[in-house]
Amino acid sequence: MRYFILTAALLGLSGCGLNQAVPNVALPEGVTFIEQKNAQDDAPSIPYQKYQLQNGLTVVLHPDASDPLVHVDVTYHVGSAREVPGKSGFAHFFEHMMFQGSKHVGDQQHFKYVTESGGSVNGTTNRDRTNYYETVPANELEKMLWLESDRMGFLLEAVSQRKFEIQRDTVKNERAQNVDNRPYGRVQETLAAALYPPEHPYSWPTIGYIEDLNRVDVNDLKAFFLRWYGPNNATLTIGGDIDAKQTLEWVEKYFGDIPRGPEVAKADKWPVTIDSDRFVTLEDRIQQPMLVMSWPTLDPTAESRQALDMLASVLGQGRNSLLYQDLVKPGKVLSASAYQDCAELACNFQLYVLANRGQDLTQVRQDVLTVLDSLKARGIKEDDLDQVKGSAEAGAVFGLQSVHGKVAQLASNETFYGEPDRLASWLASLDAVTTKDVENVFDTFVWKKPSVNVSVVPDGQLALEAEPQNFTATRALSSDLDDKASANDKAQGETVQRQTPETFDRSVAPSPNGAVSVNVPTMYHSKLGNGIEISGAESSETPTVALHLILPAGSLMAPEGKNGLASLTADLIAEGSKTQTSEDIAAKLDRLGSSVSIDASLNGTTVSVSSLTKHLRETLLIAGDVLFNPALEQDDFDRLKKQTLEGIRFSHQTPQWQASQARREVLFKDEWHALPSEGTFETLNSLTLEDVKAFYAENYTPNKARLIVVGDIDKAGLLSATQGLNRWQGAEAKAPAKAELNTYDQSQIWLVDKPGAPQSVVQMVRHAMPFDATGDMFRTQLANFNLAGNFNSRLNLNLREDKGYTYGASGYVVGGKDAGRIVYQAQVRANSTLDTVKEMQKELRQMAENGITDDELAFLRLAVGQKDALSYETPRDKAGLIATIMRHDLPSDYKAQQKAIIGSVSKNELNALANNWFQPEDYQIIIVGDAKALTPTLSTLGLPIKRLVIEN
């Protein structure tokens, strides 16, 4: 949606409404009050209090008692832009090392402490900052502060060469999985290297180059920590159900003793310019060519920022954008988009076009330039801006629904601007943008200006490139590295060893601070005369409403051999009604800041409506017109069918999808379950408009439909707003097709060839029990928790943290109406494929034969038993709970029943289930990788090897 770009851009102009009066909180010694901002009645805002410790640590608090949870974020103002040439990827590599334990927190224990608290944890690195965050029940806040302070003040005492090497392997696996073995994965780094000069810190990728990762050593790591990870270069942001006085006391206790680090000078802005068009060609294992064009702009603080964001929206976001109307809708290309990529030092305006298979990018580029010509002639209209502004206002409100989202905004804005809440000022600056402003930035930065052009073409098909390559990016030579690094280090300051005094016993983890009361949503229910069942829950934290109408119109209800019909029907309905075009509808929704979407899945089609409360009735009228009066035109059908065929050619290229499809074919006989629900080339080619009309008439029915509503509306208000649904009549709902299962006498290896792949996807799969919420399936999920159901599981610690084979390994137990499945999976280095299979088999066998330990049972009870505090925060969370209850006809207190089981289930019961379900001999082994290279080693397992040919 249009607001995607604006959300990333909520770092706009300076804010207002600050209150310099000291809040009514007794400040601990060493804590200085800076400012506070109260909630604003006339505009979206995030109230906060800001403080600073004597060591320079900035602390931002956002009290929000609506849910019994807290979100803790520590953002360090250092990313890959602070690296020196030749040592790319180090900031991200260091992020991994920060989870490897510290002086008082053992190896792999950071994840374990958070998980057993019932929380979630992660870290991210970009060009300009690195952040670490946890969301936990509110009574675990002190423990999170203990964890974060220990790695800020005591990391180096726990650093070892072995940890360093393991995490270097993990980062290499991450790069292979997300860049080298992913279609189009190298596009961004290719573009950046062509746009920025080699000495510019944005010219190299945040994840780094392999040769640079190989170059660094453990001493580099220690120096990086000492230089950049001081409290004076960090912001600690805490939001949620907190007591400000107690929180500040804990912050001072755990962080106050940490010595200040070297001073960090603000990095200078570094926008770039280019003198002429640059053409670069990238060959990749893909089917559809892609063209990426980039124009350098300025930086995030420039006055042009908001106007360029709006230009991107007009040009390349949504159904009314020029790229969609002139290129995508006529079928000239598969997809097209535009946005402004802004980071702290520089920005650039990017345009992506995904072409059809075999399409010449020379013509594609010419078509894009023609669109730019038309924009120059057409100009920017007031209605263009009204649509963007409506979406922006609503997006700002929807962004306030989670504490995580609010804390992330506060932390980012404080880090880059020293001003945590910028929502109101951003919206004001956006509202001030005129059509002339947008036309000016188009003329200044894009219109007939030099651009970087990256042609991504299938291997060996250079004839498809837009223009022959005329630019070759360079990188710093290794002979220059020592001088450059030395000069950089000198400029950055000395990295002197710091010692944090231990004024109390830090070796003892804090206990939970009391207990939390979980706010399980209070639901209301109703049923209309035509069979629609309604369940809802009030949520008044934001003035928004979300509705989900689930119809019995999934792919399992389509005729045999018609896979893809349900999805194509949903897409065609969204193409417009008998009274309005899809463009008219999109424009109305954007002005309201609303959305209406239709999506098909296996078991149903969901019509989703999202709206500000004040615009709900208008939005429902639009949704009703779309649903009940679809145009279903032949031209739209022909275009969508062609685009869908090209779309699956694109989406089915990834090794992960190929492994999923292999799993379907291995487990199921019937076409409904064995083939992808989105269809195949054969099934999609057979579909006609008459098929769509018949499917709509037979399956879009109120019979057995379910309406889920969560938001700022009560039961009476909802029934009033949706009373028109009572008049809807339709056919009796069809039963979904039942699964027919393949059975096997022994384990076999099913090999899908991906020639030259640097990684292999390895899965072990089997059939399992149907869904239940409190029976054997749920208990088997508990039995799997320590085997493969969390970061500290046996499988992940073995394959990632011990062996360094993969970026991550996991497993899950899931049940459907007729049957379930158990899946264990990892994407691993190609040369570790055989060993991965052996280790997976070993871990399953050990769990099946020996079961879990007493410590693992205690960990399970804590981790799974406490996570409900995080389960009902947002309207999306509440809707998910209601959907599960309605889909499986569960009692409203089934979560309480599950919690009772977690607290009482015995080790013997879980071990019996493990023995029944985790025997490795009962699993089929699926591998997607280079068959020629893998077959000789896999044959040593003594299992039959069968080749699977996956479409595409």
N, C-alpha and C positions, 0 to 999 in steps of 0.2 A: 504494500500500500504506500501511498505517497509519504506518510509520516515517517517511514523508515529512515530516510535521510535526515529529517528534521530532528528525530530523537538523538541521532549521533551528533547533531549540531547544537544541542542545548548547552553550549558553552559560550553563548552569545555575548551580550553587552553587560555593562555593570548593572547591579540590582539596586533596590531601594527598600525602604521600610525597616532599616536597621534600628535597633534599640541599644544604645550604649549603656543603659542603666544595668548595674550589676544584678544578676538574677538572685532570687531569694534562696541561695544555696551557700552554706558555709564552706568556703574553699579550703582544702587542705594546704598546708605549708608547701610552697614550691609550685603551686598552680596559680596561673594568672588568667583572669577573665579578659577576653578580647572583645567579644560582641555577641549579641543574640538577635535573632530575627523571628518575629512572631508570625503566626498564620495570617494570611490576607483574605479578606472576605470577597474582594472584587477580582481576584485572579488566582490561578493555581500557584501554589508555593509549597516549600518544604521548610517548616520552622526548625531552627537549630540554635545551639549555643556553642560558641567557640572559645577555647582556652589554649594556653601554651605552658609547657613545663620549662623549667630552667635550662634543661639541656636542648631546648629548641623543638621538641616534639609538639606538633600541632594536634589538638584534640577537638573533634566535632561531635556533639551529642544531638541526637534526634529522638526524644521520648515519644513513644507511640504504644499505648497500653491496649490496643485493640486485639492483640493476639499474644499468647504467652511465649514469645520467642524474641531473640535478639540476633542482629546481624553485625558482625565485627569485620572491619576492613582496615588493613594496613597497606597504604600505598606509598611506595618509595619512588621518588622522582628520578628514576633512572630506567632507561630502556636501551634498545640497541643503538640509539643515536649517541650514546655515551661510549660506545665501543671504539677501539682504534682500528684502522684498516688492517686487514689480515687476521683479525681475531673476531670475526663476525659470529653471532649466535651465542656470545658469552653471557649476555644478560638473561636470555631465556634458559640457557644451561644452568645458570646460577639459581634461577627459580626452582628447578628440580632439586638442586642441592639443599635448598632451604627446608625440604620435607624429609631430609635424611637424619634427623635427630640433632640435638644440641647437648650441651653439657649435662643438663638435668632431665632431658627427654630422650629416651632410648631410640635405637634404630627402628624405623617404621612405626614409632609410637605416636607421632603427631596425628596421622590419619586415624589410628586406633582410638586415641582419646576422644576425638571428635565423633567418630562413628558410634562408640559406646555411649556417648551422651545423647544419641538420637539425632545427631546433626549431619550437616553436609559441609564439605571443605574443598577448596581448590585455590589455584593461583593462575594468573595470566600475565603475559608480557607483551607489550607492543613497542613501538619505536621510542616512546617517550616516558613510559612508566611501567612499574611492575607492582601488581597488587596481590595480596593474600587475604582470603576471606573465609569466614565460617558463619553458618546459620545454625543456631542451637536453641533448645528450650531455655527460657529466660534464667532458670536457676543455675545454668552452667556458664554464665558470663565470666565469673572470676577465673575459671579454669582456662577459658580461651585467652584471657589477658596474660595468664601465666605462660601459656604456650607461646604466644606471639612475642612476649618480652624475652623469653629464654633464647629464641633464635635471633632476636635483635642483639642481645647482649652477650650470648655465650655460644655462638655457632662454631667458631673456629676450633674450640676445644674438642669438638666431635668429628671434625673433618678427617677423613682417611683416604689413602690412595685407592683402596678397593671401592669405597663409595663413589669416588670420583670416576673411576673407570666404568662402573655399572651404569651410572647416570649418563655418562657420555654415550654408551651403547643405547640407552633408552631414548636419548634425544635423536640419535641417528635413526632409530626405528620410527620415531615420530615423524621425522622428515621423510623417510621412505614411504610411510603410510599416507601422510597428508600432502606430500608434494610429488615425490618422484614416481610413486605408483598410483597416482590419482590422475585421471584425465584432466587436462588443462591445469594441472597442479603447479606448473612452473611459469604461468603467465605473469603473475604479479611481480615476481623477482626479475623476470626478463624486462618487463616494462620499467621498473624502477631503475635498473642498471642502464637503460637507454635514456631515461629522462634526466637523471641526476649525474653530475660529474663524479668520478671515482672517489674523490675525497669527501664527498657529501655523505653524511651518515645515513641518509635514506636510500642510498644507492645499493645497499646490501640487505638481504632479508633478515627479519628478526630471528628466524630459526637458524640462520647461518648456513655457510657452505661446509660440506664435509671436510674438505682439506683444512679449513680454519679450525673446525672442532678438533681435528687430529693434532693441531699445532699447540693448543693451550695445555698447560699443566696445572697441577694443584696449587702451585705458588701464585699463578695468575688468579686463581679463584680467591685465595686469601687476600691478595691485593685489591681485588674488585670489591670484596666485602668491606674492607677497611676504608676504601675510598668513598663508597656510595651508600652504605647501609648504616649510617649514623642516624640518630633520632631527629637531628635537625634537618634531615632530608626526607622526612616521613610525615605522613598524616594518618592519625588513628581516628577512624570514624565509627561510631557505635550508635545503632538505632534499634528501637523496639521497646519492650516492656522493661524499662530501666528506672532506677532511682538515681537521679543525677548526683546527689551527694555521695552515696555509696560508690557509684561508678568512678567518680573522680578520686576517691580515696584509694580504690584498687589501682587505678591508672598510675597514680603517684607512687604507690607501693611497688609495683612491678616494673615500671618504666623509669621512675625518677632517678634511680642510681646509675642508669646506663650513660656512659660518658658521651659527650658531644663528639661528633665526627668532624672531619675537615669541612671547611666552608664550601658551599656549592654555588658557584656563580650561575646566574640565569643564562641559559643558552641563547645566543643571538638568533633572531629570525634569519632564515636562509632560503628565501624563494629563488627559483631559478628561471632562466629564460633560454630559449633555443633560437637559432638564427634561420633554420630551414627545416623542412619536413625530414624526419628520420624514419627509415623503414627497417624493421627487424623481422626476421622469420624464425619461427620456432616449430620444429617438427615434433610430433607427439603421437602416441598410440591412441588415436581418436578416429572418428568417422566424419564428424561435421567440422568444417573449418570455422574459425572464429577470428573476428577482427576487433582489436582493441585500439582505440584512439585516445590520446591524452594531450591536453593543453595545460602548460604550467600556469598557475594563477598566483596568488600572494600567500597570505598566512591567515590563521583563524581570527586574528584581531582586526583584519582589514575591513574597511567599510563595505567592500564588495562581497563579503562572505554571505550575507543573507540573500542578496540578489542572485548570486550564483547558485545557491541552493534552490531558489525558486525557478531559475532557468532550467536546472536539471529536472525538476518536477514537470515543467511544461514540455520539455523536450523528450523525456524518456521514462516517465513513471505513470502507469495507469492506462486505462483504455482510451482516454482522450489525449494522450501524449502524441506528439507528431511522429515519433518513431514507430509507435504502435499503429497509428492510423495509416501511415504511408508505406511502411515496410512489412510489419507483422501481419496485420489484418489482410492485406492483399496476397499474403503467402510468399512474398519475395524473400523473407528470412524467417527463421524459426522463432527467434526472440531478440529483443533489443532493449537496452536500458541506458540511463545516464545518471551520474551522480558526481558530487564533488568530494574527493578524498582529501580530508584535512587532518593534518597532524600538527604538532606544536610549532615546528619550524617552517613548514611550507605546505602548500595545497596544490592540487591539480584537478582539472575537470576531466572526467573519464566517460567514455562511451563504449559500450560493449554491443557487439552484434554477433549472434550465433547463426551461421548460415545453414542452408540445407546441404545434404550430402552431395559432394561433387561440385558445389557451387564455387565459381571463380570470385575470389575476394576483390579483384580489380573492379568488377561491376558492383559489388556490395559497397565498396568505398565510394564509388561514384554516386550510388543511390543515397548514401549518407550525406554527401556534399549537396545533393539536390534537396534533401530535407532541410539542410541548413540554409540553402538559398530560399526555400519557401518560408522559413521562419523570418528571414530578413525582410522578405516582401510582406508577410502577414503582420509582423509585429506581435507584441504581447498585449493581450486583452485583459480588461478588468476582471472578467469572469475567470480567467486562468488563475489569477491571484486569489480570488475569493475561494476557489476550490482548495488551494493549498492552505490558506489561512484557516478554513474550517477544519481541515484534517489536523492541522497543527494544534489548534485549541483542544480538540478532543484527545489527541495523542498525549498532550501534556497531562490531562486529567487521568487517562488510563494508566499513565506511567507512575501514578501515585498509589497504585493498588497493592504493592508489596514493599515491605521494609527493605528488602535487598535492592530493589530498584531505586528507592529513594536514597539509600546510603551510597549506592554506586554513583549517583549524580552528585551528591554532596562531596564525596571524596575526590572525584575527578575535577570538579570545578574549583575546589580549594587548592588542589595540586597545581593546576595550570593558571588559575586566575586569582587565587587568594580570596575567593568569594564563593562560598558553598552553594547558595541557592540563586540560580539565575533564570528561573522559569518565567517569571513575570516580565523581566527585562527583555528576555529573548522574544517572547510573544509580542511585546510592544515594538521591538525593532523590526520584527517580521511584518507587523501590521503597517509599519511606516514605509515599507518598500512600495515603490510605484512602478507602473509599467515602464516608465522611462528609465528607471534604475536598472531593470532587468535588460532592457534593450541596450543600455550603455555597457553593461558587463559582457553581453554577447559580442558587441562590436570590439570591445577592448581585448578580450581574452580568446575568443573562439573564431569569430567571423574572419575567414581568410587568413588566419594566423597559423604559424608553423605548429605542427603536432608530431608526436611520436606515434607511429603506427606499427603495431605488432600483429603479424599474420601468424595464426596457429593453424598448421595444416597437417593432414595425416602423413605419416612417415612415407617418404619417397614421392610425395605429390607437390613438389615445389612449384609446379605450374599454376597452382591455385593461389599463390601469394598475391597480395595486393600490388606490390611492386617489388622488384629485386632488392635484396638487402643493400643498403648504402651506408649503414652505420654499424660499427662493432664496438660494443661496450668494453671498457678496460677496467681492470682492478689493480690495486696497489701491488707492485712487484715485491716479492719476498725480500729482495735485497734492500728495499726501502723501509721495511717494517721496523727494524730496530731504531732507526733515527726518528721515524714518525711516532713510534710508541713512546720513546724517551721524551720527545718534545711534548707529547700529549700528557704524559704523566706529570711532567714538570709544571705544565700549565694547570693541571687539575689539583695539585697540592700533594703534600707528603702523605703516605699511607703508613702512619705510625701505629704500632700495636697498641690496642686499648684494653684495659682491664676493668671489668665491671665489678665493683665491690659487692660482696654477699652479706648484706646487713640482716638477713633472716634466712631461714632454711628453705632454699628454693627446690630442694630435692623432693619435697612432698607436694603432690598434686592437690590443689584445693578440692574440697568436697562440694557437692551441689548445695546451693544456698536455699534450703527449703524445698518445697515441692511446687509444681505448677498445676494449674487446673486447665485441662484441655477444653477449648470451646467448640464442642461438636455442634455443627449447625442445627438449628431447629427447623425442621422441614414442614411444609404444608402440602396437602394433596387434594386433588379434585379429579373428576372425570367428566368429560363432555358426553352429550348424548350420542355422538357419532363414534365413540370409542376411544377418543384421544385421552390418554392418561397424563395428568399434569402433576409434577412435583417441583417444588421451589423452595428457596430460602432467601430471607431478606439479608442484605448486606449494604449498609448505609455509609460506609467509610468514604466512598466516592459517589458522586451523583451519576452513576452509570447503571445500565441494565444489559445483561447478556441472555439471549434465548437460543435454545437449540431444539429444533423440531426434528426428531429422528423417525424417518419413514421406513417401512419394511421393504426397501428397494435396493438391497445390496447386490453384489455380483453373484451371490449364492442363489438369488431368486431369478436370475436370467436363464433363458433357455440354454440347453447344453450346446457347447461349441460357440457361445456368444460372449466369451470373456472380453471385457472392455465395454460392454453395452451399458452397464450401470454408470460408469464414469463418463462415457460419451454423452449419455442422456443428461447427466447433471451439468456438464459443460455447455451443452446446447441450450438448456433452459436459461442459463446465465447470459445467453447472447441477446436477450431482450424479450419484451412482451409484445402483444398485439397492438399495444398503444404507445410503447416507448422503445427506443433503441437502447442497446447496452450502453452507448455513450451518454445518452440522456440520463439514464439511471445512475451511471457512475458519477456524473457531474452533480446530480442532486445529493447523492450520498456524501460526496466530498464536501459540499457546502455545509451539510449537517454535521460532518465529522462522524458519520456512521459507516457501518459496513454490513453487507449481506453476501454470504457465500454459500455455495452448494457443493458438497463433497460426498462422493460415494466410497464405500468400503465393502468388506466382505458381507457384513450382515445388515447394512442399512445405508441410507442416504441421509445426510444431516444438513438441514438448512439452518445456518447460524446467523444470528442478528446481534450486532453490537451497537450500542447507542448511548449517548448522553440521555439522562432521564427526561430532560426537557424536550428532546426530539424523538421520543419513543414512538408516539402515535404516527408521526409522519414517516418514520422509518418502517414501521409495520405495514403501512399502506403500500410502500414501495415493494417490500418483501412479498406481500400478498399478490401484487400484480405480477411479479416475476414468477411466483410459484403456480398461480392458478390460470394465468393467461399467457403461457409461453408462445413465442412466435413459431418456433420449430420450422425454420425456413431451409429449403434445399441448399441454397448458396452457403449459408452458415454451416450446415452439416458437412458439405463437401470440404470447406476450408478447415473445419475442426478435425475432420477425419485425417486429412493430409498432415496437419500439424501434430496430431496425436501419434501418427506413425513415425514422424521424424522425432517426436519427443521421446518415445520409448527407445529409439535408436540411440539417443543421447543418454538417457538415464540408465540404460541397461549396460553401459560400458564399464562400470566400476566392478572391481573384483568382489566387493561386498555384496552387490546385487546378484552377481553371478553365483556366489555361494548360497545366497538365499533361495535363488531359483533352483539350484541343484538340490537343496534340502527339500523343497516342495516335491520335486520329481522323485526323489528317493523315498519319501514318506507316504505319498498318496498315489492312488490309481486314477481316481475320477478327475475329469478336466477342471471342475470347479475349484478344486484344491491344488491340483498338480500344476496348473498353469497360472501365471500372474493375473491378479484381478484386473489390472489395467489393460490386459489383452496382449496378444502376440500379433506379428505381422499377418498371420493367416486369419485369425479370428477377427481382427479389426478390418481387414480388407473385405470380409464377407458381410459386414454390417451395412444396413440401408437406413434411410430416413424412416421407412415404415417400421423397421425394428424399434427405433427410438420411440416413435409415436405409440406403438403397442406396449412397450415397456412402461412408458409414462402412464398410459390409461389403466394398465393392470396393476401397477405397483405403487404409484403415488396415491395412496389411499389413507384415510384417517384410521381405518381399522388396524388396531395394534400399533398405532403411532404413539410416540411419547414426546411430551413437551417438558423441557427442563428450563427453569428460569431462576437466575440468581442476580440480585442487584437491589437497587434503591427503589423497590416497589413491593407493596404488600399483596396478599392474596386477592383482596377485593379489587385493587387497582389492576392487577394482572387480568383477572377474569373480565373486567370491563374493557381493557385494552385489546383483548383477543376474542371478544364475543363473536366476531365474524367467522371464526373457525367452526362455530356450531352449525353453520349452514353447509359445510363441506360434506359431501357424500361420496362414497367410492366403493370399489370392489372389495371382496374379502381378501385379506392378506394371504400371500402364498407362503408356504413353509420353505425354509432354506434347504438347499440340497445337502444331503448327508454325506459325510466323508467316507470314502472307501480306502482302506489302509493297505499298503504293501507290508508284507511280513518277510522276514529273512531268518535263515537257520544259523547264520554266523556273521561276524563282522566282515565288512568288505571296504575297500578303498575306492571311492568314486572320484575320479580325477578329471578336472576341467582345465583344459590347456589355455594358458595365457603366456605365449612365447616371450622370453626375455624378461619376465617379471622379476623385479628385485626382491619382492616379498611373496609369501604364500599366505592365503587365508586357510586356516585349518579349523574344521568343525567336527565335533562328535555329536551325533544326534540319535534320538530314539523316540518312539511313541510313549505317551504317558497317559495319565488319568484325565477324565473330563474336569471341567471347572467345579470347584467348591470353595466356599469361603471359610469353612471351619472344619473340614474333613481331611482326608489323606493328602489332597493336593496342597492345601495350605501348610500342613505339617511337613510335607516333602520340601516345600519352599524353605521352611525353617531349617530342615536338615541340610539343605544346599548352601545356606548362608555362609558358613565357615569354609565350605569347599570352594565356592566360586561367586558368592553373592555380595562381596564388598571388597574394598581395596586391599585390606589385610587378609583376604582369603588365601587359602593354601595355593590355589592355582595361580593367582596373580603374583604373590610373593615369590613363587618358584620361577615362573617364566619371565617376569619383568625384573623383579628386584634381585633375584639370585643369579639367574642365567643371563639376563640381558638380551633375551631373544625378541622381545616385543615391547610395544608402547603400552599394552594392556591386555589382560586375559580375563574372561568372565564366563559366567554360565547362568542359566535361568530355567525355571520350571513354570510352565504356563498351561492353562487348560481352556479348551473350547467347549461347545455344547456337546459334541460327540466324542472328542478325544483331545488329548493334550500332547505336549512334546517337552523334551528336555534337551537343551542345547548348551554345549561348551565350545568356546571359540576364542581365537587369537589370530592376529595378522602378524606374521613373524618374518625375520630374515630368511631368505630363500635357503641359505645353507644350513639353517637350523630346523628345517621342516621335519625331517625324520626324528630328530631328538625331541621336538615339540610333541609329536604324536606319542612317543614313548613316555614323556613326562606326564602328559594328560592321562594316559592309561594308568600310569603308576599312581597318580593322585586319586583317581576314581577308585582304583582297587583298594588303596589304603583306607579310604573313607568307607567303602562298602564292607571291608573285612574288619576294621578296627573301630570305626565310628568316631564320634567327636570326644574331646577331652572335657574334663570338668571345667577348665578355664574357658574353653570355647563355648560351653553351654552358658556360663555366667556372662560372657561377652554378648552372646545372642540375646539373652533376656534383657540386658541393658540397652543394646543398640536398637533392636526392633521394638522393644516395649516402650521406649521413650520418644520415638520419632513422630508419634501422632500429634505432638505439640506443633509440628510444622506443617501438618497435613491439610489445614482448612483456612489458610490465611487469605488467599485471593478468591475472587469469584470463580476463576478457572478451577481452583482446587475444590471448591464447594460443588461446582457443576460435575466434576469428575466423580466425586463421592455419590452424588445423586444418580448419575448415569449408571454406575456399577450396581447400585441397589435396584434400579428399575430393570436393567438388562437381565439380571439374574434372579429377580424376585426375592431379594434378601430382606431380612428384618432390618428395621432402621437402627437397631443396636448391634449389628453384626461386628462392628469395630470393637465394641466392648467385649464381645464374645472372643474375638481374636486375641485381645489383650489378656484375657483370662487364660487362654490356651498357652500363650507365650510364657506366662508366669508359672504354669503348672505342668507343662509337658515334660516327660521324663527323658533322661538320656537314653534309656533302653528303647523307648518308643521311637525316638529319632534314629537311633542306630539300626533298628529293624527296618525302617523305611529306607535308609541308606543302603542296607544290604540288598533290599529288593530292587531298588531303582538305579543304583550307581555302579553296577557291575560293568566293566568296560567291554566285556564280550557281547553285551546286548546292544552296543552302539554301532552305527554306521559312520564311517570316517569320510568326510568330504574335504577335498583339497583343491583350491584354485591356484595354479601356479604354472611354472614352466615344465610341462610334462616330460620333455626330452631330458632335461637335467635331473628331474626328480625321480623318474621311474626306476632307475637302477638302485638307488638307495632305499626307496619305499618297498621294493621287492624283498628286501631282507627281513621285513616284518612277517613274511610267510602268509600274507592274506591275499585273496583275490584282488586284482586291480582292474577296475572297469572304467572305461573312458566315457564321460558324459559330454555331449555336444549341446551347449546352451545357445539358444537363438541369440543372434547379434554377436 
